[in-house]
Amino acid sequence: MTVLLVLWQVVGAGQLLGRSIPPLTEVIGALGSRGDVIWRATLATGQRALLGGLAGFALGVLLASVTAWLPRSTAPVLRSAVLINAIPVVAVGPVLMSLSTRPFIPEIFAGLSVLFSTVLAVSDGLRTASPSSEALFSVYGARRSTRFRLLLFPSALPMVADALRLAVPAALLGAILGEWFGADRGLGVVMVSAMRNVQYGLLWAAALAAIVVSVVFYAIATALERAASARFARGTQAPSPVAALRRGENALLGLAIPVALVLLWQIWVWVGHVPQIVAPQPAGVGRALVTDFVPYLEAAALTTVSALGGLVSGAIVGIGLAVLVSVVPWLYSMLSPLALIIPTVPIVVFIPIIGGLLGYGMQTVFASCVLMAFFPIYVLALSGLRSRPPGADDVFAVHGAGRWQRLIRLSLPSSVPTLLLAVRISAANCFLIAISAEWLMGQGGLGRLFSERRVVLDNDGSWAAVIVAVALSVAAYVIAAAAERRVSARWQS
């Protein structure tokens, strides 16, 4: 960490990456002169992130628990979570600003940022109990409540703790983004003010405060994850398959959920007398998409390249970093805080840095996708690499296996279930990251198209871009889930 701080001072003092990175001394000076402002803003943002994040986390655990009690509800719950998560925050923010929910936008964003990964991680965890234990509970005629309390939930606790670790930076970043859409104070408000007034020292002082809060709570979540893994023995069992639906039921469900959301959208516009500038009617959005589909196809292609390229590159970086930390344990204390910095600091702070290095074009959008995609893969890959079967390390030690043999023949195979979950989560989020970067930069695909249509008050056209983005995000998740099923079948065999 000392090396990083010294490097920060050298880069900032020499303006090697431009004025967007001030020297550390300037940031410390901003903390000294505006410390009271930073402190009050940190308390406000921290409270919003805590309230919203805990609400989203609790709701995610509750929904995942429902899938354990009612296995046939798993598919509807997961699909609904995927669909809600696929809606870009750049589209949600303006709508919430027009409603009575405006004062609570940071809490809502924090909750939404946490909900999706929590539902997926905990739902997978609840399906990881060993078949032999399941059979034993069945033989003794255990009630459903007893089976959940004594078998399913204890088996899922390590994954619950993993979901909590993912939730920490997500909730904080969600709260900061929410403050950009409406708040009287908070770190997001300070950042926007600092950017407008070209006060880079104050901007990075606010970002540094966000990092410190995130690191502290992430350390707490990591301690809980290790305690849960030690107490309940994180298993290497792949999650049991989602309860299968009949072909007709599956097709009906796939159609019913989006249709229901569109109907609710239409009812809300009619009953609430929502003006066109706030939210258009579904028919108008459909017409915009059909009559002028070429720009949307071109924009979707650009966004897809950035999103999927960022996902693959982020997976390589995340898995590589997790492997490095697991093979060289002393690197954990140095690299993990650095890994946590990236998803905590709002992307708008990183874009000037990346732009200064790569230029303000699609390459910067791609780099932003890589930076934001790798963190969940790193966290879950690291957990997976540590989830070896009981006694396996002793067997390898008896046979004189070296560090690399253990990695290739034990740790990596044991990490497959959590790696697949990480890819599934990141696949659904990679398009949202790409669109946010494009929106902020005015470069690239659907994010740029959304921004351009909003500027000319073409709300039908801007929402059409959102619909395409939702479809791409859902498609990415479906493909990742299908690949996971195939890999899991081979892995278990």
Buried (B, 14 or more C-beta within 10 A) or exposed (E): EEEEEEEBBEBBBEEEBBEBBBBBEBBBBBBEEBEEBBEEBBBBBBBBBBBBBBBBBBBBBEBBBBBBEEBEBBBBBBBBBBBBBBBBBBBBBBBBEBEEEEEBBBBBBBBBBBBBBBBBBBBBBBBBBEEEBBEEBEEEEBEEEEBBEEBBBBBBBBBBBBBBBBBBBBBBBBBBBBBBBBBEBBBBBBBBBBBEEEBBBBBBBBBBBBBEBBBEBBBEBBEBBBEBBEEBBBBBBBBBEBEEBEEEBEEEBBEEBBEEBBEEBEEEBEEEEBEEEBBBBBEBBBBBBEEEEEBBEEBBEBBBBBBBBBBBBBBEBBBBBBBEBBBEEEEBEBBBBEBBBBBBBBBBBBBBBBBBEBEBEBBBBBBBBBBBBBBBBBBBBBBBBBBBBEEBBEEBEEEEBEEEEBBEEBBBBBBBBBBBBBBBBBBBBBBBBBBBBBBBBEBBBBBBBBBBBBEEEBBBBBBBBBBBBBBBBBBBBBEBBEBBEEBBEEBEE
